[in-house]
Amino acid sequence: MSAKAESWGSRVGLILAMAGNAVGLGNFLRFPVQAVQNGGGTFIIPYLVCFVVMGIPLLFIEWSTGRYGGRYGNHSTPYILDTMAKGRIWKYIGVFGIFTNIAVASYYCYIESWTMSYVYHSVAGTFSGMDQSQVAGFFSDYTTIGVSTTGIPYEAVIFYIACLLLNTYILSKGLGGIEKVAKIGMPLLIIFGAILAFKGLTLGTDGASDLFPEANAWDGLNFLWTPQFDSLTNPSVWLAAAGQIFFTLSVGMGTIHCYAAYMKSKDDVALNAVSAGFMNEFVEVVLGSLIVIPIAAGYLGLDWVLQNAGFGMAFQTMPYLFQQWGEVLAIFAGLFWFGLLFFAGITSSLAMGTPWMGFMRDEFNWSGKKGAWSFGLIALLMGLPTVFFFNQGVFDEYDYWAGTVSLVVFAFLETVLFAWIFGINKGWAEINMGADIKVPVFFKYVILIVTPLLLGWVLFASVPDMVAKLSNDDTKNKEWFADAYYAENFDAAGTKAGVVDSVSTDFVKMSFQNEKKVFNKKLDKVEVQTFTDYKSYGFKQGQSPVVAVGQTVKPGDKIAEGEFTNNVFYKTLGRLLLVSLFAFICIVVYRAFIKRRKEGRVHS
């Protein structure tokens, strides 16, 4: 069946698929952590402002742009953008809409495979009897290739490949397969989320213990919803809120364009966009805020949460907390929680395969199966380095450049195209064509002025961080291969020094003064306390520490000699792979252009 003949089976299926595309792991793992790290309830204010002036406008832009391109038989961003303006450059700007999806899917499916593995381990009772440090150590063992938690060699690789195979198989069934998964996965996700959210709401002080006597789930909830207004003027809080909007709505990726391209010309995009957007917000703001943080605060206390909030809490903490509910309930809780994350993940990762498939079908008449399996193969080749070198930073490089920078760049350029080159009047007419609601004219001027300015500011504000990343400013060990290893920063500013606490033939431990956040209930505000922290380094055979107990060590001081392959080598490898992928897609788009020119189908 040709791509032009394929369409969504129902409006409900389309909205659920679009919502599933947006509802992902970030709703449950990233949003609550971002809120905790950026002032609790204060974060909600810029978050909702960004949703109105950036999120909803981008949804309108991408839904209407996709439907517009679909009328011309285009189902991926290179030629969707090409139909909207003269000039060959736009098809290459559209490359971001394929590149981002393949690159993100390659590492996103690795996280997704963690949820599959943790469902297995929860049901098998692996975490039974483990304390907090052992559960955290389990995650470290799992992501260390060569260490197995099941006795299966290369366990992480096997689960990753199994996850990719499942995604590829469903994609090979076309829109019908995606729609079926969305109709099953989204309701189950909400049911599982509601069950766990109920526990978070009702836990109260029941989880308090001798070790954490002040643990209270309501402290976590109150912090998430009580604004700390002194952080509202902090630009980094607003930048974090804008970044979360990209993550949560999946804008700037090209998947929305692709899904919308299969709509009929008169199908509504305005109401559909708002419906999918608000469904995502419900899942994120309501369900997402009621699970991880309240449950963690209910057993470990709010201060522990403030000091340890991070993406890994779902895997390094939650299995331990579930064990406090008893063996039977722990199995169900693990099944619900990691099952929820799995459905959140797969409804998003499936969307990532459709731009490549749509493009190859449009331009080279590839079948759905051929497009799906080629996508799976490319994602596998790109993704295996993130699995094998997860602890060396390749995963983080992919997430930063493909999952963050690429989204902002593409969103900014497509907004400029829509509002200023295609033209806001034509764009506004496209948004309202067949609309079941009357879109407030307010959004016309937001799209024209506010959204591009906000996106431009986010992009400009991110430039110093991009330069620092490329310069490897986060490490003192900048050489790929070296005969010495140097102490890294003890704090973010790099101003603190440490004192060697203990040394062995393969180990160095240093103490230093650090700061942590604690919540003062009387003053109802977050305060900073100083405490003694420790930083440790482990060394392999052929590497020897050169420091002594009691020695003061500053960042950049030599602490060991031997043969070292530093993480910058693996990070550079990751960057080169991303550049190679982008160049490969550009070549494929150019070949498609040559083919179109021969066939007399060139738009510009």
Salt bridges, closest charged atoms under 4 A:
GLU6 OE1 - ARG361 NH1 2.74
ASP82 OD1 - LYS91 NZ 3.52
GLU155 OE2 - HIS121 NE2 3.04
GLU179 OE2 - LYS183 NZ 3.62
ASP219 OD2 - LYS521 NZ 2.93
ASP268 OD2 - ARG11 NH2 3.40
ASP362 OD1 - HIS75 ND1 3.03
GLU363 OE2 - ARG596 NH2 2.77
GLU363 OE1 - ARG601 NH2 3.83
GLU397 OE1 - ARG575 NE 2.80
GLU414 OE1 - HIS257 NE2 2.70
GLU430 OE2 - ARG67 NH2 3.24
GLU430 OE2 - ARG71 NH1 2.91
ASP436 OD2 - ARG11 NH1 2.74
ASP473 OD1 - LYS478 NZ 3.94
ASP474 OD2 - LYS571 NZ 2.96
ASP557 OD2 - LYS554 NZ 3.96
GLU561 OE2 - LYS558 NZ 3.14
GLU599 OE2 - LYS595 NZ 2.92
GLU599 OE1 - ARG601 NE 2.82
